Amino acid sequence: MFWSCVFVFCIVQLRNLLWATSKHDVYLMQNYSVMHWSSLQQRGKEVLNVAKPIAPTQQRTGLLSKSLSRVQISTMAVKENLMVAGGFQGELICMYLNQPGVAFCTRITTGENAITNAVDVYHSHNGSMRIMVANNDAQIRVFDAETFASLNTFSFDWSVNNTCVSPDGKLLAVLGDSAECLIADANSGKVTGSLKGHLDYSFASAWHPNGQILATGNQDTTCRLWDIRNLTQSLAVLKGNMGAVRGLKFTSDGRFLAMAEPADFVHVFDTQSDYVKCQEIDIFGEIAGMSFSPDTEALFIGIADRTYGSLLEFNRRHCNFYLDSIF
C-alpha cells in the first residue's frame, strides 16, 4: 500500500473541483461556496460565495469584465495564490487568495451549452503566467494571469473538454469530443501532432514532470501513456474498472500517477514499476476531484454524494530500512 486514509470532511459537488496548495491547505467547492480546508486546524472557511452577485475589483479600459450572479461552478484550478473557476454558462472568475474580492470575472461566451469544461494556470515558455480556458463552444482562450487581458483564441472542430500545457510551456495537449487527441504549439495553437488509439471522447490529461510522457483519459475506460518524442503509438494502456477516466494527476516528483473514474475508484500507479504496480482506492460516490499536495506527501479526493459527500486525505507511506536511517 502506497497511501493510507487519515481524515474525512463533508462536501457535496461534482467535477474537477478540488486543489491542494500544500499538505495542509485544500480548496474545494461546497454547494455555491469555494471553501478552504485546513487539515491542521480541522476546519473549513468560505473563500468565495458564487450564489451572490460578483463584481470585479479590477476595471481597466479594454478589459472585458462583467458582473455575475448565482454562478454554478463547473471546474476550477489554484496555483501560486491565484484561483480560477469556470461556470456552466461560460463564466470565468479569477481571484487572488491573499486579496479581498474577485479581481476579474466575465462571461467568455453566450452560446448555448457553453460550459467552461476546464481551466489551467500555467507558465508560458518565457516564464509569464497564463490562464487557459477550454469551452464546449470548441474554443480555447488564453488570458494574461496578471492583467487578465485576452491574449489568444484557438478554434477546433469539436468541443474541447480538457487542455494541459507541458512543464516547459511549449506544448499543449487538446482533448475533447473526438477519439483523436491533439498536440499543439502552446503559443500559436498550431496543431503539430495527433494521438490515435482511444475509441471515444477524452476528458483528462496530465504531463509527467519530465515533459516527455503525456497521460490521456478517455470514455473508453482507459488511460493511454504517450512518449512525446514518438507519437505513432501509445507506450501503455492503463485500464479502469467501470467508467471513463475523468481525472489524471502526477505527483510533482513523477513517482505516482493517480487516475480517477467518475465514481467509486481511484487508481494510483507507481511510475518506477513501468505503471505495473497499482493501489486501487475503492470508495463510495461520485468523484468531485483529486489532487496531490505539492510535496507529494498527501493525496486528497473529493466525494460528491448527498449523504456521504466528503473530502478524503491519504498520506504517502514510506518504507525506511534500518540501514537507511543511520547513513
Secondary structure, DSSP 4 states (H G I P E B T S, - for coil): --EEEEEEE-----SS-EEEEETTEEEEEETTEEEEEETTTTEEEEEEETTS-B-BS---TT-----B-S--EEEEEEETTEEEEEETTSEEEEEETTSSSBSEEEES--STT--EEEEEEEE-TTS-EEEEEEETTSEEEEEETTT--EEEEEE-SS-EEEEEE-TTS-EEEEEESSS-EEEEETTT--EEEEE----S-EEEEEE-TTSSEEEEEETTSEEEEEETTB-SS-SEEEE-SSS---EEEE-TTSSEEEEE-SEEEEEEEEGGGTT--EEEEEEEEEEEEEEE-TTSSEEEEEEE-TTT-EEEEEEEP----HHHH--
